[in-house]
Amino acid sequence: MTGLALAVFALVNLSIASPTAAAAGDPKHGEYVVRLGGCHSCHTDPKKKDAPLAGGLELTSPFGTFHVPNITPDPETGIGRWSDSDFIRAMTEGVAPDGSHYYPAFPYTSYTRMTRQDLLDLKAYLDTVRPVRNAVPPHDMRFPYNFRFALGVWKWLFFRPGPFKPDPEKSAPWNRGAYIVTGPGHCGECHTARNFLGATSQNHALAGARKGPDGKSVPNITPQSKEGIGLWSAEDAVDFLKTGTPPYGEPVDFPMDEVIANSTSHWTDNDLKATAQYLLSLPERTTP
């Protein structure tokens, strides 16, 4: 699933240099990265399942309605004319090829932690999918959030770009789980409460939210025993990510059911175990 966005009303534009993509991507691994990132859940309109990744889904928020873009290689309505460098800059800096800022409803705030090779592989795979001509309308934002240039101030306040840095004191599986959760999996974009400017509150990272996307509550996925997953075993967490059935209670519904169907149920067992290990190692946090 995807997170919410907002701009501060100010006349500032943050300028960031574009990175250079030097290596070739592997489309086979890129297909797996698509599953790690849950791209299908947002970029495929459930009403148009015959047009995968062609965008069109509407995401409502207190700031307006976001229209999810087409990421097929259609040259007119998709990303068919994007270079690898364009793609990497969008994913890691939230900057479009024309230099405009993206709203962080597109979770570049998490994708910035992805490795360069994963991003190149992802782009290589997207270049192989069927181009779909689907012109997605622009976002319909409320005043003053419709001033896109003001996103430069939002980034200056809340966005810290840069790749994931492994913790040398932790195991390789733990670091893999941390990379997935905080990077391509972008779990915190939905499972972390946001402040009045739409930025995630890191003091409550992954502790859920009383009012998340579309006004629905989002569960706590820290090992907090009353509200979170503190009573789960690692095996419980792996089984949940595979099937959507928790050890206690009813199976999940929308939107997590789509995340499981389109994303986590396709992950390797090692990635599922790494994710479970990381989540269960986090400090307990209560839902704000």
MILO-494888 format. One record per residue (C-alpha): residue in three letters; z, y, x. Coordinates in steps of 0.05 Angstrom, whole numbers. Each point is the difference from the previous one (the first is absolute). Example, Ala and Ser with C-alpha at 12.3 -4.5 7.8 and 13.67 -1.06 7.14 Angstrom:
<recs>
<rec><type>ala</type><z>156</z><y>-90</y><x>246</x></rec>
<rec><type>ser</type><z>-13</z><y>69</y><x>27</x></rec>
</recs>
This chain:
<recs>
<rec><type>met</type><z>0</z><y>0</y><x>0</x></rec>
<rec><type>thr</type><z>-9</z><y>68</y><x>17</x></rec>
<rec><type>gly</type><z>53</z><y>65</y><x>8</x></rec>
<rec><type>leu</type><z>1</z><y>73</y><x>-31</x></rec>
<rec><type>ala</type><z>-21</z><y>66</y><x>34</x></rec>
<rec><type>leu</type><z>11</z><y>74</y><x>-1</x></rec>
<rec><type>ala</type><z>-19</z><y>64</y><x>35</x></rec>
<rec><type>val</type><z>42</z><y>60</y><x>17</x></rec>
<rec><type>phe</type><z>-31</z><y>66</y><x>-24</x></rec>
<rec><type>ala</type><z>-16</z><y>34</y><x>66</x></rec>
<rec><type>leu</type><z>-61</z><y>24</y><x>38</x></rec>
<rec><type>val</type><z>6</z><y>-46</y><x>60</x></rec>
<rec><type>asn</type><z>-49</z><y>-53</y><x>25</x></rec>
<rec><type>leu</type><z>24</z><y>-50</y><x>51</x></rec>
<rec><type>ser</type><z>-53</z><y>-16</y><x>52</x></rec>
<rec><type>ile</type><z>2</z><y>-68</y><x>34</x></rec>
<rec><type>ala</type><z>-50</z><y>-25</y><x>50</x></rec>
<rec><type>ser</type><z>-43</z><y>-58</y><x>-21</x></rec>
<rec><type>pro</type><z>11</z><y>-65</y><x>38</x></rec>
<rec><type>thr</type><z>-58</z><y>-37</y><x>31</x></rec>
<rec><type>ala</type><z>-13</z><y>-72</y><x>-21</x></rec>
<rec><type>ala</type><z>-26</z><y>-39</y><x>60</x></rec>
<rec><type>ala</type><z>6</z><y>-74</y><x>-18</x></rec>
<rec><type>ala</type><z>-39</z><y>-42</y><x>-49</x></rec>
<rec><type>gly</type><z>33</z><y>-27</y><x>-63</x></rec>
<rec><type>asp</type><z>5</z><y>-72</y><x>-23</x></rec>
<rec><type>pro</type><z>-18</z><y>-3</y><x>-74</x></rec>
<rec><type>lys</type><z>31</z><y>-69</y><x>-10</x></rec>
<rec><type>his</type><z>68</z><y>25</y><x>22</x></rec>
<rec><type>gly</type><z>-14</z><y>65</y><x>-38</x></rec>
<rec><type>glu</type><z>-3</z><y>-40</y><x>-64</x></rec>
<rec><type>tyr</type><z>71</z><y>-23</y><x>14</x></rec>
<rec><type>val</type><z>22</z><y>72</y><x>15</x></rec>
<rec><type>val</type><z>-26</z><y>19</y><x>-69</x></rec>
<rec><type>arg</type><z>49</z><y>-50</y><x>-28</x></rec>
<rec><type>leu</type><z>57</z><y>26</y><x>43</x></rec>
<rec><type>gly</type><z>-14</z><y>70</y><x>-25</x></rec>
<rec><type>gly</type><z>-8</z><y>-19</y><x>-73</x></rec>
<rec><type>cys</type><z>-65</z><y>39</y><x>-4</x></rec>
<rec><type>his</type><z>-25</z><y>-37</y><x>-61</x></rec>
<rec><type>ser</type><z>60</z><y>19</y><x>-43</x></rec>
<rec><type>cys</type><z>-16</z><y>74</y><x>3</x></rec>
<rec><type>his</type><z>-74</z><y>4</y><x>17</x></rec>
<rec><type>thr</type><z>-24</z><y>-50</y><x>-53</x></rec>
<rec><type>asp</type><z>1</z><y>23</y><x>-72</x></rec>
<rec><type>pro</type><z>27</z><y>-58</y><x>-43</x></rec>
<rec><type>lys</type><z>-52</z><y>21</y><x>-52</x></rec>
<rec><type>lys</type><z>-56</z><y>-10</y><x>52</x></rec>
<rec><type>lys</type><z>19</z><y>-62</y><x>38</x></rec>
<rec><type>asp</type><z>-74</z><y>-12</y><x>13</x></rec>
<rec><type>ala</type><z>3</z><y>62</y><x>45</x></rec>
<rec><type>pro</type><z>53</z><y>-17</y><x>52</x></rec>
<rec><type>leu</type><z>26</z><y>58</y><x>42</x></rec>
<rec><type>ala</type><z>-45</z><y>50</y><x>-37</x></rec>
<rec><type>gly</type><z>59</z><y>43</y><x>-23</x></rec>
<rec><type>gly</type><z>9</z><y>34</y><x>-66</x></rec>
<rec><type>leu</type><z>71</z><y>-19</y><x>-16</x></rec>
<rec><type>glu</type><z>44</z><y>57</y><x>-25</x></rec>
<rec><type>leu</type><z>70</z><y>10</y><x>28</x></rec>
<rec><type>thr</type><z>44</z><y>47</y><x>-40</x></rec>
<rec><type>ser</type><z>55</z><y>40</y><x>33</x></rec>
<rec><type>pro</type><z>44</z><y>61</y><x>-15</x></rec>
<rec><type>phe</type><z>-50</z><y>40</y><x>42</x></rec>
<rec><type>gly</type><z>-63</z><y>-20</y><x>-35</x></rec>
<rec><type>thr</type><z>-49</z><y>-59</y><x>-5</x></rec>
<rec><type>phe</type><z>-29</z><y>-32</y><x>62</x></rec>
<rec><type>his</type><z>-67</z><y>-34</y><x>-5</x></rec>
<rec><type>val</type><z>-4</z><y>-56</y><x>52</x></rec>
<rec><type>pro</type><z>-63</z><y>6</y><x>43</x></rec>
<rec><type>asn</type><z>-57</z><y>-48</y><x>11</x></rec>
<rec><type>ile</type><z>7</z><y>-34</y><x>68</x></rec>
<rec><type>thr</type><z>-63</z><y>-43</y><x>-3</x></rec>
<rec><type>pro</type><z>-56</z><y>18</y><x>50</x></rec>
<rec><type>asp</type><z>-40</z><y>37</y><x>-52</x></rec>
<rec><type>pro</type><z>-28</z><y>60</y><x>38</x></rec>
<rec><type>glu</type><z>4</z><y>49</y><x>-58</x></rec>
<rec><type>thr</type><z>64</z><y>-17</y><x>-37</x></rec>
<rec><type>gly</type><z>37</z><y>-44</y><x>50</x></rec>
<rec><type>ile</type><z>13</z><y>0</y><x>75</x></rec>
<rec><type>gly</type><z>-68</z><y>-25</y><x>22</x></rec>
<rec><type>arg</type><z>-11</z><y>61</y><x>45</x></rec>
<rec><type>trp</type><z>67</z><y>-1</y><x>33</x></rec>
<rec><type>ser</type><z>4</z><y>-16</y><x>74</x></rec>
<rec><type>asp</type><z>57</z><y>-42</y><x>28</x></rec>
<rec><type>ser</type><z>32</z><y>63</y><x>25</x></rec>
<rec><type>asp</type><z>-4</z><y>31</y><x>-69</x></rec>
<rec><type>phe</type><z>34</z><y>-61</y><x>-29</x></rec>
<rec><type>ile</type><z>55</z><y>-2</y><x>52</x></rec>
<rec><type>arg</type><z>14</z><y>74</y><x>-8</x></rec>
<rec><type>ala</type><z>6</z><y>-7</y><x>-76</x></rec>
<rec><type>met</type><z>46</z><y>-60</y><x>6</x></rec>
<rec><type>thr</type><z>46</z><y>27</y><x>54</x></rec>
<rec><type>glu</type><z>-2</z><y>75</y><x>-11</x></rec>
<rec><type>gly</type><z>-18</z><y>9</y><x>-73</x></rec>
<rec><type>val</type><z>-61</z><y>42</y><x>17</x></rec>
<rec><type>ala</type><z>-68</z><y>-8</y><x>-34</x></rec>
<rec><type>pro</type><z>-66</z><y>2</y><x>39</x></rec>
<rec><type>asp</type><z>-10</z><y>71</y><x>-25</x></rec>
<rec><type>gly</type><z>67</z><y>21</y><x>29</x></rec>
<rec><type>ser</type><z>38</z><y>5</y><x>-66</x></rec>
<rec><type>his</type><z>69</z><y>-31</y><x>-9</x></rec>
<rec><type>tyr</type><z>12</z><y>-61</y><x>-43</x></rec>
<rec><type>tyr</type><z>58</z><y>-2</y><x>-49</x></rec>
<rec><type>pro</type><z>51</z><y>-52</y><x>23</x></rec>
<rec><type>ala</type><z>-12</z><y>-39</y><x>-63</x></rec>
<rec><type>phe</type><z>-48</z><y>-31</y><x>50</x></rec>
<rec><type>pro</type><z>55</z><y>-31</y><x>44</x></rec>
<rec><type>tyr</type><z>-24</z><y>23</y><x>68</x></rec>
<rec><type>thr</type><z>73</z><y>16</y><x>12</x></rec>
<rec><type>ser</type><z>9</z><y>-75</y><x>9</x></rec>
<rec><type>tyr</type><z>-69</z><y>-19</y><x>24</x></rec>
<rec><type>thr</type><z>10</z><y>46</y><x>60</x></rec>
<rec><type>arg</type><z>43</z><y>-56</y><x>30</x></rec>
<rec><type>met</type><z>-58</z><y>-50</y><x>-1</x></rec>
<rec><type>thr</type><z>-31</z><y>-22</y><x>66</x></rec>
<rec><type>arg</type><z>-68</z><y>28</y><x>19</x></rec>
<rec><type>gln</type><z>-29</z><y>-71</y><x>0</x></rec>
<rec><type>asp</type><z>25</z><y>-16</y><x>-70</x></rec>
<rec><type>leu</type><z>-32</z><y>65</y><x>-24</x></rec>
<rec><type>leu</type><z>-66</z><y>-16</y><x>34</x></rec>
<rec><type>asp</type><z>1</z><y>-70</y><x>-29</x></rec>
<rec><type>leu</type><z>14</z><y>28</y><x>-69</x></rec>
<rec><type>lys</type><z>-58</z><y>49</y><x>5</x></rec>
<rec><type>ala</type><z>-46</z><y>-56</y><x>25</x></rec>
<rec><type>tyr</type><z>17</z><y>-42</y><x>-61</x></rec>
<rec><type>leu</type><z>-10</z><y>58</y><x>-49</x></rec>
<rec><type>asp</type><z>-68</z><y>11</y><x>30</x></rec>
<rec><type>thr</type><z>-19</z><y>-70</y><x>-22</x></rec>
<rec><type>val</type><z>20</z><y>4</y><x>-73</x></rec>
<rec><type>arg</type><z>-51</z><y>13</y><x>-55</x></rec>
<rec><type>pro</type><z>-13</z><y>75</y><x>-7</x></rec>
<rec><type>val</type><z>15</z><y>24</y><x>-70</x></rec>
<rec><type>arg</type><z>-23</z><y>67</y><x>-26</x></rec>
<rec><type>asn</type><z>60</z><y>27</y><x>-36</x></rec>
<rec><type>ala</type><z>12</z><y>75</y><x>1</x></rec>
<rec><type>val</type><z>75</z><y>9</y><x>-9</x></rec>
<rec><type>pro</type><z>21</z><y>67</y><x>-29</x></rec>
<rec><type>pro</type><z>44</z><y>47</y><x>41</x></rec>
<rec><type>his</type><z>75</z><y>-1</y><x>-8</x></rec>
<rec><type>asp</type><z>28</z><y>38</y><x>-60</x></rec>
<rec><type>met</type><z>61</z><y>35</y><x>30</x></rec>
<rec><type>arg</type><z>48</z><y>48</y><x>-33</x></rec>
<rec><type>phe</type><z>12</z><y>70</y><x>28</x></rec>
<rec><type>pro</type><z>19</z><y>11</y><x>57</x></rec>
<rec><type>tyr</type><z>-15</z><y>-70</y><x>25</x></rec>
<rec><type>asn</type><z>-74</z><y>11</y><x>-9</x></rec>
<rec><type>phe</type><z>-1</z><y>42</y><x>63</x></rec>
<rec><type>arg</type><z>-21</z><y>-55</y><x>48</x></rec>
<rec><type>phe</type><z>2</z><y>45</y><x>62</x></rec>
<rec><type>ala</type><z>75</z><y>6</y><x>-9</x></rec>
<rec><type>leu</type><z>7</z><y>-73</y><x>19</x></rec>
<rec><type>gly</type><z>1</z><y>24</y><x>71</x></rec>
<rec><type>val</type><z>70</z><y>27</y><x>-11</x></rec>
<rec><type>trp</type><z>21</z><y>-65</y><x>-35</x></rec>
<rec><type>lys</type><z>-23</z><y>-39</y><x>62</x></rec>
<rec><type>trp</type><z>36</z><y>48</y><x>47</x></rec>
<rec><type>leu</type><z>64</z><y>-11</y><x>-39</x></rec>
<rec><type>phe</type><z>-3</z><y>-75</y><x>-15</x></rec>
<rec><type>phe</type><z>-55</z><y>-37</y><x>37</x></rec>
<rec><type>arg</type><z>11</z><y>-30</y><x>68</x></rec>
<rec><type>pro</type><z>-64</z><y>-34</y><x>23</x></rec>
<rec><type>gly</type><z>0</z><y>-55</y><x>52</x></rec>
<rec><type>pro</type><z>-8</z><y>-75</y><x>8</x></rec>
<rec><type>phe</type><z>56</z><y>-51</y><x>-10</x></rec>
<rec><type>lys</type><z>45</z><y>-9</y><x>60</x></rec>
<rec><type>pro</type><z>31</z><y>-69</y><x>7</x></rec>
<rec><type>asp</type><z>74</z><y>-4</y><x>12</x></rec>
<rec><type>pro</type><z>8</z><y>-37</y><x>67</x></rec>
<rec><type>glu</type><z>69</z><y>-24</y><x>-20</x></rec>
<rec><type>lys</type><z>-28</z><y>-37</y><x>-61</x></rec>
<rec><type>ser</type><z>-40</z><y>-64</y><x>-5</x></rec>
<rec><type>ala</type><z>-76</z><y>-3</y><x>-7</x></rec>
<rec><type>pro</type><z>5</z><y>-24</y><x>-73</x></rec>
<rec><type>trp</type><z>48</z><y>57</y><x>-17</x></rec>
<rec><type>asn</type><z>-47</z><y>51</y><x>31</x></rec>
<rec><type>arg</type><z>-59</z><y>-31</y><x>-38</x></rec>
<rec><type>gly</type><z>39</z><y>6</y><x>-65</x></rec>
<rec><type>ala</type><z>18</z><y>72</y><x>16</x></rec>
<rec><type>tyr</type><z>-73</z><y>16</y><x>15</x></rec>
<rec><type>ile</type><z>-24</z><y>-30</y><x>-65</x></rec>
<rec><type>val</type><z>53</z><y>32</y><x>-44</x></rec>
<rec><type>thr</type><z>-3</z><y>70</y><x>31</x></rec>
<rec><type>gly</type><z>-75</z><y>-1</y><x>17</x></rec>
<rec><type>pro</type><z>-55</z><y>-35</y><x>-39</x></rec>
<rec><type>gly</type><z>46</z><y>-28</y><x>-54</x></rec>
<rec><type>his</type><z>25</z><y>72</y><x>-13</x></rec>
<rec><type>cys</type><z>58</z><y>-29</y><x>-40</x></rec>
<rec><type>gly</type><z>42</z><y>64</y><x>6</x></rec>
<rec><type>glu</type><z>-53</z><y>41</y><x>-36</x></rec>
<rec><type>cys</type><z>23</z><y>-30</y><x>-66</x></rec>
<rec><type>his</type><z>68</z><y>-29</y><x>17</x></rec>
<rec><type>thr</type><z>30</z><y>65</y><x>27</x></rec>
<rec><type>ala</type><z>23</z><y>58</y><x>-42</x></rec>
<rec><type>arg</type><z>-34</z><y>68</y><x>11</x></rec>
<rec><type>asn</type><z>27</z><y>70</y><x>4</x></rec>
<rec><type>phe</type><z>-23</z><y>58</y><x>-43</x></rec>
<rec><type>leu</type><z>-59</z><y>11</y><x>47</x></rec>
<rec><type>gly</type><z>-24</z><y>-71</y><x>-7</x></rec>
<rec><type>ala</type><z>21</z><y>-24</y><x>70</x></rec>
<rec><type>thr</type><z>37</z><y>-66</y><x>8</x></rec>
<rec><type>ser</type><z>75</z><y>5</y><x>13</x></rec>
<rec><type>gln</type><z>11</z><y>-40</y><x>64</x></rec>
<rec><type>asn</type><z>75</z><y>-1</y><x>-13</x></rec>
<rec><type>his</type><z>-18</z><y>-46</y><x>-58</x></rec>
<rec><type>ala</type><z>-57</z><y>-38</y><x>32</x></rec>
<rec><type>leu</type><z>-21</z><y>-61</y><x>-42</x></rec>
<rec><type>ala</type><z>61</z><y>9</y><x>-46</x></rec>
<rec><type>gly</type><z>-44</z><y>8</y><x>-62</x></rec>
<rec><type>ala</type><z>-5</z><y>58</y><x>-48</x></rec>
<rec><type>arg</type><z>25</z><y>13</y><x>-71</x></rec>
<rec><type>lys</type><z>-66</z><y>33</y><x>-16</x></rec>
<rec><type>gly</type><z>-61</z><y>-22</y><x>39</x></rec>
<rec><type>pro</type><z>-75</z><y>-1</y><x>-14</x></rec>
<rec><type>asp</type><z>-17</z><y>9</y><x>-74</x></rec>
<rec><type>gly</type><z>74</z><y>14</y><x>-13</x></rec>
<rec><type>lys</type><z>21</z><y>-72</y><x>11</x></rec>
<rec><type>ser</type><z>60</z><y>-21</y><x>41</x></rec>
<rec><type>val</type><z>-15</z><y>-33</y><x>67</x></rec>
<rec><type>pro</type><z>47</z><y>-54</y><x>27</x></rec>
<rec><type>asn</type><z>43</z><y>3</y><x>61</x></rec>
<rec><type>ile</type><z>-25</z><y>-46</y><x>55</x></rec>
<rec><type>thr</type><z>56</z><y>9</y><x>50</x></rec>
<rec><type>pro</type><z>53</z><y>-55</y><x>6</x></rec>
<rec><type>gln</type><z>47</z><y>37</y><x>-48</x></rec>
<rec><type>ser</type><z>34</z><y>-54</y><x>-42</x></rec>
<rec><type>lys</type><z>3</z><y>35</y><x>-68</x></rec>
<rec><type>glu</type><z>-66</z><y>37</y><x>-3</x></rec>
<rec><type>gly</type><z>-40</z><y>-29</y><x>57</x></rec>
<rec><type>ile</type><z>-17</z><y>-68</y><x>30</x></rec>
<rec><type>gly</type><z>66</z><y>-13</y><x>35</x></rec>
<rec><type>leu</type><z>10</z><y>-66</y><x>-36</x></rec>
<rec><type>trp</type><z>-69</z><y>-25</y><x>19</x></rec>
<rec><type>ser</type><z>-14</z><y>-48</y><x>56</x></rec>
<rec><type>ala</type><z>-60</z><y>9</y><x>46</x></rec>
<rec><type>glu</type><z>-32</z><y>-58</y><x>-37</x></rec>
<rec><type>asp</type><z>12</z><y>36</y><x>-67</x></rec>
<rec><type>ala</type><z>-35</z><y>62</y><x>26</x></rec>
<rec><type>val</type><z>-60</z><y>-40</y><x>27</x></rec>
<rec><type>asp</type><z>-7</z><y>-37</y><x>-66</x></rec>
<rec><type>phe</type><z>3</z><y>65</y><x>-39</x></rec>
<rec><type>leu</type><z>-55</z><y>32</y><x>42</x></rec>
<rec><type>lys</type><z>-42</z><y>-62</y><x>-11</x></rec>
<rec><type>thr</type><z>11</z><y>-10</y><x>-75</x></rec>
<rec><type>gly</type><z>33</z><y>61</y><x>-30</x></rec>
<rec><type>thr</type><z>59</z><y>-42</y><x>-24</x></rec>
<rec><type>pro</type><z>68</z><y>25</y><x>24</x></rec>
<rec><type>pro</type><z>59</z><y>-47</y><x>10</x></rec>
<rec><type>tyr</type><z>35</z><y>34</y><x>-58</x></rec>
<rec><type>gly</type><z>-31</z><y>29</y><x>-62</x></rec>
<rec><type>glu</type><z>-69</z><y>5</y><x>-28</x></rec>
<rec><type>pro</type><z>-66</z><y>2</y><x>38</x></rec>
<rec><type>val</type><z>-24</z><y>70</y><x>18</x></rec>
<rec><type>asp</type><z>-48</z><y>40</y><x>-43</x></rec>
<rec><type>phe</type><z>-47</z><y>58</y><x>14</x></rec>
<rec><type>pro</type><z>-10</z><y>29</y><x>52</x></rec>
<rec><type>met</type><z>35</z><y>-49</y><x>47</x></rec>
<rec><type>asp</type><z>-36</z><y>-59</y><x>-32</x></rec>
<rec><type>glu</type><z>-66</z><y>30</y><x>24</x></rec>
<rec><type>val</type><z>28</z><y>12</y><x>69</x></rec>
<rec><type>ile</type><z>18</z><y>-73</y><x>5</x></rec>
<rec><type>ala</type><z>-66</z><y>-24</y><x>-29</x></rec>
<rec><type>asn</type><z>-43</z><y>45</y><x>43</x></rec>
<rec><type>ser</type><z>42</z><y>5</y><x>62</x></rec>
<rec><type>thr</type><z>63</z><y>-38</y><x>19</x></rec>
<rec><type>ser</type><z>-22</z><y>-68</y><x>-29</x></rec>
<rec><type>his</type><z>-57</z><y>2</y><x>51</x></rec>
<rec><type>trp</type><z>45</z><y>12</y><x>61</x></rec>
<rec><type>thr</type><z>11</z><y>-54</y><x>52</x></rec>
<rec><type>asp</type><z>66</z><y>-37</y><x>-1</x></rec>
<rec><type>asn</type><z>19</z><y>31</y><x>66</x></rec>
<rec><type>asp</type><z>-11</z><y>71</y><x>-28</x></rec>
<rec><type>leu</type><z>39</z><y>-17</y><x>-62</x></rec>
<rec><type>lys</type><z>58</z><y>-27</y><x>41</x></rec>
<rec><type>ala</type><z>-2</z><y>60</y><x>46</x></rec>
<rec><type>thr</type><z>1</z><y>48</y><x>-59</x></rec>
<rec><type>ala</type><z>60</z><y>-37</y><x>-31</x></rec>
<rec><type>gln</type><z>37</z><y>1</y><x>67</x></rec>
<rec><type>tyr</type><z>-10</z><y>74</y><x>7</x></rec>
<rec><type>leu</type><z>20</z><y>19</y><x>-71</x></rec>
<rec><type>leu</type><z>63</z><y>-43</y><x>2</x></rec>
<rec><type>ser</type><z>20</z><y>33</y><x>66</x></rec>
<rec><type>leu</type><z>1</z><y>70</y><x>-28</x></rec>
<rec><type>pro</type><z>64</z><y>39</y><x>-14</x></rec>
<rec><type>glu</type><z>23</z><y>-5</y><x>-72</x></rec>
<rec><type>arg</type><z>-18</z><y>62</y><x>-40</x></rec>
<rec><type>thr</type><z>15</z><y>17</y><x>-72</x></rec>
<rec><type>thr</type><z>-54</z><y>26</y><x>-46</x></rec>
<rec><type>pro</type><z>6</z><y>76</y><x>-6</x></rec>
</recs>
